[in-house]
Amino acid sequence: MSLILRLILLLLICTNAVADDTLHALTYDFTVTGLEGSSVEKKFNAISSLEAYKNNPLYSEQNLNKRIYDDHELLLQMLDAKGLYDAQVNVTQKVHNYHTQITFEVTKGSRYKIKKISILMGNAKADVLEVYPFFFEDLPIQVGKYVSAEKIHETFGIIIDKFSNCGYPYAKIKDHSVELVEGKKRILLSIDVEPGPKMKFGEVVVTNMKDVPESFVKHRVPWQPGEVYDHRKLERYREKLTRTRLFDTVLIETPEEYKDGEHVPLVVKISERKARTISAGLKYSLNEGFGATVGWTHRNLTSNADRVRTTLTYGQVLSKFELDYEVPDFLWPKTTLVPAFAIVKEDTESYTSQSIGSSVVLRNEFEDKSDYFYGVSIDHDRAKQEGEKKTANLFGIPMGFTYDQRDDIIDPLQGYLINASFTPKFGRVGDAYFMTKSIVSGSYYYPVAAKVVMAGWARVGSIAGINFSDVVANQRYYSGGGGSVRGYGYQMLGPLDASGDPTGGKSLLEGGVELRVRVLEDWGGAAFVEGGNVSHSTVPNLKNDTLFGAGVGVRYFTSFGPIRADIAMPFKRRKKANHKYVDMPVQFYISIGQGF
């Protein structure tokens, strides 16, 4: 009996012991004061241990304190990264019934500014400063400015890029130090760069080629054998291959670590795109009405990187069929043969015309995205204006050049473009047997600020060697419309006849400026002023009316370029003899791509 009582007593003691050791789940909330609405607070809440594991069961005060300690250190690191080296973080805890209220009280203190920047460049200093004489001026960190870890690390990347552009592809940041001058709230920043060996471009190996010949890829290398390594030329090489539209992807790989020798081997990995493409487009303006374009392109037609392209355009004013064929590396590398054929029909306010033309041109690339051309052409033009019909059969020798320094073809943000052409033409035109037609145009793009670009354009043209009355109507110069001076109707800017229809001219002068602003990720706006002058003389006559228009527009940015909608009005509305206005009060345009 006594044994049974002892067992019962032991059982009761064990039961009470278990009951006393019952675990209670700990809960908590936390707040941060002193950083209200700041980027530090938002980032801290996103990566905080207390926030990340808040819903995980917690039974140990030791584990809770570990989370608090980790977040305390995280906050200090984030404040240091913002240049708040004097910041303090005080942690308080209030416990009630296994629930803890945690408060991080932040005293930010003053931000530190940079007093001095020292960059040790080793044996590469002379090479780097020769290419970048103002090395320090375009760095994200500047003397007298506030410092932050983000800007310091961004600076590291820019420094390495600059070294890579000067022959040092294996440069790296060896060390850096930040010394605080506490009394003056300044820091001394020192960056030690290990440049590595100076390198030259090595052998180019092309892989994954299927139909496009390897020679096509190698002929477009924008450097000479043994030239000093420059990473910028790799990027230009990749862009040049991409612009051919023969490839889906172009990867240029170099060894990540230096091995031996003075040449960097390059491996170009190509993924060829589908050979055939169908394209389509629409546009609309009040004066020209609707227009539609469809096209078909076959790349690498004969496995020699050649390309055939056809385009059909139908509009209320202009309709045309175009066919051209490109043969790259014709006879010599970087020389392209371009035979072309076109049929054009126009029905404008000034004239109706039909023309057939063909040409054979050789384009010679002398710089990336730039070339000069020369060739021969044959044109048959027939036009009717004011009841009078004129016909011309002309043999031409077109020549000219394109110099393109834009950063992007579809939507440039900086750089410039110059186009020039001069074509002597031979054949009977009225009383003349010879004429010349020339035109020079250019555009310039300047980034005023982040997401703000000031763009300008100009165009001048001249027809010489022939009387104005002998020039076939569709060969004259006209101005006005979506690709010209907005605010005036298509071809409507310039001299008018008695009926208020444009006569065209032998000379042209026009231009404009446009302010482009990117407001959101996919949306932007523009404001512009443009003007033009058309004269019957060979040289623009500025005593004639030079007409101006202005307007605003909306841009929606897509992967294939901006879609633009513009509304513009003329500064001066002209009247006919019956006092009716020739020019509409507003013009509206919708199309794909920037105006210039």
Disulfide bonds with the S-S distance in Angstrom:
none
